[in-house]
């Protein structure tokens, strides 16, 4: 289908860049980095592949393998667990498909389990496996691979269990509920299990990663029942700690392959810092529309669902003809909506998509040319992952990063070369997260009772959870058999792999199901009066039913959006460790906190100017949870000195809390929204001094502030640099203002914050 308002690719990327550099409305184009094309590097296998497999590779023009592919396959053939960390579109799927198919050719009863974080990835991989194996002689093409997930029909599920395929593709949710929980029905599959593939390893961090770490341990225990000891093959985007992450997820030793031999087309990276008064979202909307109209396949990444829908709404209003060829895409959409958009992208029917991180992962959405990052994605790792969605098949590509009013955005606009020199961050998870362990141990004991000879679970890690579960009579110890069992017949049904809470259904006034939201987000984002955006339409929340886990909305057309007003409080439950920082006498503590977050109300903000129109107060229950955090006290002498200079003590504490939260994502893969913080001035009741607390924003903690504790001096140096480098005097959105601040960024004074940090670091 042709569209007369879209040019048939009359320009190339270099011409587009020249035009961008000369435009008067883009005077704040602050940097252009050219990343040269990279030639391929090929490798050799230590022993040849079976003839049928080698002939197939030649037939699909893959006869020559890249060096990282051969290095990994050589290690896999030696029986090693491998983590492969190379860029997007570097041919990682061949690394696991080749050894698996080789195993099937040698033994038709061999099985492999492929685990992907999303259903869309399993669909994509199934197509790839079928395409890869269709010409290989000596395998059962009708039963080489199948998907077993929530979309698989009951009839198909029964057939798969009765005659398992050589390759079973699934996701963590179905592995938990449908495979581990009923492993007796999978005996034939487990007996022949040779390989477990964990793709998109970097996504298994935080809450999801902490759940999957326990799930993989359960899977290993089940495999052992059937005398299987499968090898792990894992693949990841670029992160600082691939071996550590793989080993923490599985509890096994790994070797890493990190040098890519894949070719890469020339990449152009442009930084745009909109002028004061110029909306970055308006700039992004304009560039997105123009890029699509000029024939470039374009993807725009935003940092929130709300902005995704706002930009799609502006595109639809300003260029209504483009609605036929562009779409929004985000988590929260119904599965059938996401599948439809993915299919239209892959087929080329869609020329542009505006998305959250939901399209960051490796589902094949065809060849794209331009990537617009609306705000720094929050981590170096995520930036490169999103940039990797364009320029596939060796084509030249363009990545445009447009700064929003955020500390890290503005920092990199002032220091663009630092972005390209900076190392990627670490992915964190917590294998000792108490609520997650308490959820998984009953499942594990119902699958395979735990004996004194237990080798998979670390007894020291699980001991606190065992005590709680025993006290609550959820697990039972049988002293005669020296065995732990569960008291529940099917504990799996009460465990959500994706979070520490359960999902709420979002329902329109015509009874249409719009989507779902995690319970941890509901009070902040879907309280009564909140504006919810879905596929370009506005909905106002008219009812929140906490007991029934339902949110009711009415479609509206309003000139404002909403942000919550909130209050936080913390109580120290235990101190896990302490250490001195710098030479300023600071001792930073890490431990367990009880945190209370209360949504007090919300602000209405003008869609165009973002100015506050009104404040509405609500009576909502508090969200109380136990988590991990760090805290530090501030000497009253330094605050008195600041006061004598005319600075604000309370504003300084608040500003420092914001800046610390803004800087931590430089060291751990997270978003500032994954963190919480509270500053106490003039005194914290527990510590009897002014203090700052930074905590993980989920029940039980997920290792984010632990990473900050480990990297504390680097973290504080980065925090200081963010504030000192900003040209403002007291506070601004580029350094210490937080768009999600529950106190509407009042008060803030970075001058005091800088004094405190310098004292801590011994300056």
N, C-alpha and C positions, 0 to 999 in steps of 0.2 A: 504494500500500500504506500503510495507516495503522498507527500504533503507539500503543497506549493510554497508554504511559508518557511520550509526548511531547506537550506542550501544543500546541494549534493556534494558536501565536503570540498568546496571550492578553494579553501585555504588549507595550509599545513600549520603545524604547531608553531614553527618558527615565525611565520607571518602573524599569527595570532598574538604571539608574545611581543613582537615589534609594535603592533597596534596598541596593546595594553600599556606599553612603556611611554607612548606619546599622548595618551588620553589625559585631558585636563581634569576630568572628574576622578582620576586615580593618581593624584599627585603624591599620595602617600604610599606608592609602590616602593618599599624600602630596600628590597634585596631580590636578586635573581641568582640562584645557584644552579649551575649546569653540572649534572652528574653524567659523566661520559658513559657511552655504551660499553658493555663488557663482553668480551669474546668467550665462547664456551671452552671449558677444560674437560677433556675426556679421561676416563680411567679404565682400568682393566680388572676383570675378575680373576681370582687366583685359580679357579677351575671353571671350565666351560659350563654353560647351561645345557640342559637337555635339548636335543635337536628340535623337538616340537616347539619349545619355548623360544629358542633362538630364531627359528624360522618365523615365528609370529612377530617377534620384535622387528625383524627385517621388513616384514610385510606392512607394519604400521610406522615405518621409518624411525624406529627407536633402536636400531642395531648397535649404534654407538651410545654408550651410557656415560653420563656426566660423572666426574670424579667423586662427588659426594654420594652418588647412587652406588657406585662400585665399592667405595670404602665401607658404606653401611651394610651392603649385602655380604661382603666378605666377613664382617663381624657377626652378622646374623647367622651365617653358615657355621661359625665357630661356636655357636650356642650362647652368644652374649646378648644381654638386654641392651637395646640401643635407643638413644634419643637423637633425633635428627633436627637440627635447627638451621634452616636455610630460608631465603626469602619466599614470598608468595609466588606461585606459578613456577617453582623450580623443579617440578617433577617428583615430589615426595611420594605420591601414591604408588609409583613403580617400585619404590624401595620396599614396600610391604607386599604388593601384589606379586612380584617376581618370586620371592621365597615361598609365599603361600601356594602359588600355583605349582612351583617345583615340588613342594611337599605332597600336593594332591596327585601329581603325575607319578611320584614314587609310591604313594599309598592312597588309594581311592577312599579310604576310611578316615583320612586326615581332616581335621576341622580347624577353622580359625574364627575368632570372634572379633569383629570390627566395632568399636564403640566411638560414636560421634556425639558432640554435645547437642546437635539440633536434628530434627527430622529431615529438614531440607537437605542437609549434608548426606544423610543416608540415601536419599533418592538420587542425588547427584553421583554418589559413589557407585551405586548399583548400576547406573547407566555406564559408568566408566569400566566396571568389572566385566559387564556383558560385552562391551565393545572390545575390550582387551583380550578376552578369552574366546571370542566366537570362532576363530580360525584354528584354535589349538586342538590337535587330535589327542585322544587318550583321556579326556575328561568327560564327565556327564554334564553336557551343556544345559540340560533341563533343570539340573539341581546344583549348579555350581554356586549360586548365591541367592539369598532371599533376605528381605527386610522383615524384622519382627518388632513392630512398635505399636503405638496407640491407634494408628490408621489401618493396621492389618485386620482384615475381617476375621471373625471367629472361625469360619470354615478354613481359611488359609492358615490360621494359627495352628489348628489341629493337624493339618497336613504337614506343616513344618516340624512340629514336635514328633510326629510319627516317623518322618524321614528327614532328618536335619540336613540342610545343604552343607557343602564344604565350607562356605563362607556365610556366616550369619551376621547381618548388620543390624545394630540396634543403638539405643541411646541410654544414658544412665537411668532414666526414669523406668523404662521397660526392663532393663537389667535388674533393677531393684524389685519391681512389682511382679514381673511375669516370668523371669528366668531363675534368679536366685531363690525366690520364694517357693518355686515349684521345681526345684532342681531334679527331683526324682523322675519327673517327666522328660528330663533332658539327659538321661544316663548315657545314651548312645553318643550324643554330641560331646559330653564331657570326657568320655573314655578316649576319644580321638583328638582332644584339644591340644594343638601344637603351638598356636600363636594367639596372642591377644594384642590387637592394634588399638592404640589410643591416639587418635588424631586431634589436631588443634589443642595440644597439651596446655598451651598458655591460657586457655579459657578456664581450666580447672584450678582456679585460685579463689580466695575469699570463701564465701559460704558454700558455693557449688563445689569448689575444690576440696573443702574440708569434708563434705558429704561423700564425694567420689573416692577420697582416700580410704574411708571406712568401707565403702562399697567394694573397692578392689580387694581389700583384705578379706572380706566375706567371700568374694569370688575365688580367691586363692585357696581358702579353706575348703570350699566345695569341690574345686578341681582335685584337691588332694584325696578326697573321699573316693574318687574314681581313678586314682593312681596317675593323674595327669599333673605335669609340672610345666605349664606353657611358658614360652619365651614372650617377652614384651617388646614390641616395636612401637615407639612413640615419635610423634612429629610435632614440632612447635614453630611458632613465629619467633622472632628474635627477642630473647629475654636475657637478663644478666645471669640467671642461675638454672640453666636447663637440667643439669645433672641433679642438683639439689631438689628441684621440683619433681622430676621423675621418680627419684628415690623416696621422697616423702609421700608421693601419691601411692606408690606400690609397696614400699618397704623392702625393696630389692636393690642391688647394685647395678649401675648403668655405665655405659661408655657413650660419649657424645661425638657426633659428627657436626661440625659447625662451619666448615669451609665449603662454600657452594661452588660448583663448577658450571652452573647454568648460565646461559647468556642473558643479557639484559639490554633493552633498548635505551637510548639516551633519555634522561629524565630532566625536566626543568622544574625547579621549585621556586615559586614566587611568594614573597611575603608582602601583604598589604595591611597597613595600619591606618584605618579610616581617620579622617580629620575630626577634631572636636566638633560635636554637633551632627556628625554624619553617622547614620546608623549602620553598623556592620551587616545587619540583616538585610537592609535595603541594598547595600552594595552586593551582597551575595545573591540576592534575588535577581538583580539586574544582570550580573555576570552569568548566572545559571541560564536564564532565558536566552541571552545572546549566544552563549556557547551552543545550546541546543539548536537555535535557529540557524547557526552557521554550519551545522552538519556534524558537530562533534558529539559523540556519545558521552554523556556527562553524569557523574555521580556527585552529589553534595552531601557531606556528613555534617550533622548538627550534634550538639551536646545534650539535647533533651527532646523528649517526645513533644513537648509544647512548642518548641521552636520549629521542629520538623513540620508540624501541622500548620503553624502560622505562615511559614514560607510557602508551603504548598497552597495555602489560601490566597496569599498575595500573588503567586504565579497565576492561579486560576482567575483572579479578579483582573489582573493587569494584562494577561495574555490568554484569554479564554480559549483561543484556538489550540494552545499547547496542551490542554487537559486531555486531548486524545493520545498524546505521546509521552506524557510525564506522569509520575505517580509519587505519592509518599509511601514510606515503608518503615515499620517500626515494630518492636515487640509490643504486645497488647492487641495486635490485629488477630483476628481469627485465623486458624491454620489455612483454611481454604483461600482466604484473601492473600496471604503471603505466598502460597504456591502459585496463584494466578499471576501475581506481579513478577515472581522469579521466572516463570515460563515466558512472559511477555518480554522481559529483559533479555533472556537467552536467545529468543527467536529474532530479536532486533526490532520488534514492534514498538517497544518503548525506547525513546531516545534519551530520556533523563529520569533520574530517581533522586528524591530527597529522603534521606534516611538517618536513623540513629546508628549506633554501633551494631545494630542487628544485621547489617550487610557487610560487616567487617570480616566475617569468616569466609572460608574458602569455597563456598558454593559457586559453581561456574555460572557467571551471569553474562558471558560473552565478552567481546572486546570493547573496552572503554578507552576514551582518549583523555578526558579531563576530569580531575578530581578537585572539588572545592571543599576545603576544610573550614567550616564556619566556627571558628574558635579552635585554639590549640587543643587536640584531643585529650590532653591531660597527662599523657606519657609519650616518651620518645618511641617506645615499642609500638603503641597503638597508632601513632602517626605513620610509621613506616608500613604497618599492616594495611592501613586504609589507602596509603599511597600506592601500595602494591596491587590495588584493584584496577589500575589503569596501565596502559602500555604493554599489555600481554602480547605474546608472539613477536617480541623484539621491536615493536613499534615505538616511535618517539611519543612521549607523553608530557602532560603538564599537570602539576599540582599547585594549587593556589591556596595559601593559608591566610585567612582574613581574621585579624585580631578582634576579639570582643573585649569588653571591659573586665579584664581578669589579670591577676598579678603575673602569672606565667606567660600569658599571651603577650603582654606588654614588655616583659623582660626579653623574650626572644625577638621581638620587633626591634628592641634597642641593641641586642647582641645576636644577630642572626647567625653569625659564624659559630657561636657557641652551641647552637642547636646541632650543627653538623659534626661538631667535635664530641658532643656529649654521649656517654655510654647509655645503653638501654637499662631499664629498671629491672628489679627482681619481682618475680611473682610469688606471692605469699599465701600460705594456708596454715591451718592449725590442726594437727592430728590429735591434739589433746582438748579440743573444744568440748566442754562438758555437755551442753545440751545435745550436740550432734552425736557424741558417743552414747549418751543415754537413749537416743533414738535408735542407733544401729545395733547396739549389743543385744537387745532382745531379739532383733531380726536374725543376727548371727547365730545366737544360741538355739533359735527355733530351726534353723537350717542344719547346723551341726553343733551339738552340745560341746561346751568347752571343757577339756580335761586338763589335768595338771601338767601335761606334756605340751600344752599349747605353744606353737612356734610362730604363728602369724601375728597375733595381737601382742603388743608390748604390755606386759602385766603392770609395769609401773605407770604407763600412760592411762590405762583403763581402771586402775584401782579406785580413784575417787568416784567414777561413774558406777562401778560395781557396788560401792557402799550405798549410794543413793538408790539404785535400782533394787537392792536387797531390802533396804528400809521400806521402800514403797511397795514391796512384794510384786515387783514386775519381773524379777528373775529369782531363781531358787537354787541354792547349793545343796547337792545330794552328797553328804559326807561319806557314805559307804562306797559310792562309785567315784567319789572325788570329781564330781562333774557339775557344771553350771548348766541349767536349762531355763527356758522362758516359761512364764505362767500363762502367756496369751497364745491362743492358737494361731493367729495371723497378725502379728504386730506391725507388719509392713504397711498396712493400709493407713496407719496414722502418721506416716513419715513422709514429709515433702522434701525431695532431693534438691529442689531449687531454692529453698530458703529455710528460715527458722520459723516461719509462720505459714498460714494457709491462704489460698487465693480467694479474692472477692470477685463476684460477677458484676459487671457494669451493664445496666439494662436501660434502654431508651424508653421514652414514654409510650411508644407503640409496641412495647414488649420485645423489641429487637435486642439481641445480645451484642453489645458493642465490643466487648473484650474482657480482660481480666487484669487484676492488679494485686501485687503481693500485699499481705496484711501490714507489713512494715511501712508501706507508702500511703496507706489509705487515709489515715488521720491528717497527714500533711497535704495530700494532693486531691483527696476526694471527700473532704468535709462538706457539710451543707453550705451551699452558696459558692463552692469552688467552680471554676470554669474548666471543663474537660474538653479537649480538642480531639476529633477523630476524623481522619480523611478530609480535612478542610472545613469541617462543620464544627460549630460551637455547641456545647451542651452544658447546661447549668445543673449542678447536683441539687436535687430536691429532697433526697432522703438517703440516709446512711443507716443501714440496719446491721449493727455489729454482730448480733446473735445469728442472723441468717446469712451473714457474709454477702450482703447484696448492697449495691449502690444504684440509686435510681436517678435518671437524668432527663432533662427536657431540652429539646433543641431550641437554641436562641440565636440572635444576631446582635451582639453587643460590642461596644468600643473599648472594652477593658478585658484584662486577664487578672488572675488572682495569685498572690503569694502568701504563705502562712506567717503569722506572728506566733512565736513560741518562746518557751522558757525551759532552761535545762538546769538540773541539779545533780550532783554526784556525791556518793558516800564511799569511802575507802573500806573495802572488806578485807583485803590482805595485801601485803607487800611481798612480791616475788623476788625482786632484786633491786639493788641500788648501785650507782657508780658516780664518781666525780667527773665533772666536765670542765675542761680548760683549766685556767689557774685563778678563776674568779671566785672559787669557794662553793660553786653550785653542786648540789647532789641531786641527780634526777632519779626518780623512783618509778618502778614498773610493777603493776599488780592488778588485782581484781577490783572492779568498781561496781556499785549499784547506781544505775543512771535512771533519772526520771525526766522524761521529755513530755511537755504539755503544750498542745496547740491552743493558744489563747484566743485566736481569731484569725483574720486575714485582711490583707490590703487589696483594694482594687487599684490596678495600675493601667493607665492609658496605653493602648496597644502601640501607638505611634511614638509617643514621647516618653513612655515608661514612668511618667510622674504619678505620684499617689493621688488618687481621686477621693478615696474614702477608706476608713478603717472600720471593720465590723468585728465585734467580739462574740465568742461562742462559749458554751459550757460543754467541754468534751472531756472524757476520762483521760488520765495520764497514761503514757506508755512507759512502763517500768521494766527494765531488763538489767541483767548482770553481764558485764563485758570486761575486756582487758583495756588498760590504758596506761598512760604515763603522766606524771605530774611533777611540778617544780615550784618552789616558793621564791618569792621576790623580797629582797631585803627592804625593810622600811626606810633605811637610810637613802637608798637610791631613789625611792619614790618621793622622799622629802626634798632631795636635791632637785628632782624634776619639778616639783611644785614651786620651789624658789625661783626657777627659771620661767615660771608661768605656764608650764605644761600641765596636762591633765593626767592624773594617776590612773583613774578608772579607765579612761580612754586609751591609755598606754597598754594596760593589761589586756583590754579587749582587742586592740590592734595587734598585739603580739600573738594572741591566740589565733586570730584570723590568718596572720602571715605564716605561722607555723603549719597550719592546716594546708595553706596554699602551696608550701614548699615540699611537704612530705611526698606528694606524687612524683617528685624527681628521683626518689629512691625506691619506691614500691609501686607496683602496677595497681593503681586505684584512682578513683575520682575523689575530689574533695568532698563529694556528697556521701562517700563511704565512711567519712570520719565525723566525729562530733567534738565539741569543745565547750568549755565554760571557764570564765575567769572570775576570780573572787577578789573584790576590793570593797572595803578595806581589809577584810579578814575571811579566811576559810575556817569554819567551825572545827573541822578535824585537825587542821595543821596549825591553827591559831596564828596564821600569817597570811598576807596576800598570796594567792596561788593561781596557777594555770593548770587545767586538766585537758589533755587531748585523748580521745578514746575511739576505739573501733565502734562503728555505728550499728553493730548487729549483736544479737544475743550470743554470749560466750566468747566473743572476740575471734578474729581471723588472722592475726599476726601482723597487721599493718603498723600499729604503734610499736610493736615489738621490733619491727625493722627500723623504725625511727630511733628506738633506744639503742640498737646495735650501731647505727650510723650517726649518733647524736651530734658529734662535732661537725660533720659534713652537713647535716640537716640544719643546724643553727647557723653555720656560715652561709648557706644558701638562703635562709630566712633573712639574715641581715642584708645580704646583697640585694634581695628583692626590694627591700624598703629603702636602702641607701641609694640604689640606682634610679629610683623613681623621682622625677623632678618636682613632684608636689611637696608642699611644706608639712601638712598635717595628716592628710588622708585622701585617698581617691580610689576609684574602682581598679586602677592599675596596680595597686599594692596591697592595701589592707581592707578595702570594702569587699564584702561577700554578698553576692546577689541572693543567697539563701539565708542570710542572717535573720534569725527570729526576732531580733531587737531593732530591725530596720537600720543597722549600722550606726547605732548611737549608744554611747559616745565612742569616738576613735581618735587617737593621737599617736602617730607613729614616732614622734620625737622621743617620747618616754620609752616606747618599745625598743628603739635603737639604743638608748642609754642602757636599758636592762640587758639586752643581748651582748653589748660590748663588755659590760661588767662580768657577765657569765663567762665570756670567752677570754677574759683577762686582758682586754685591749687597754 
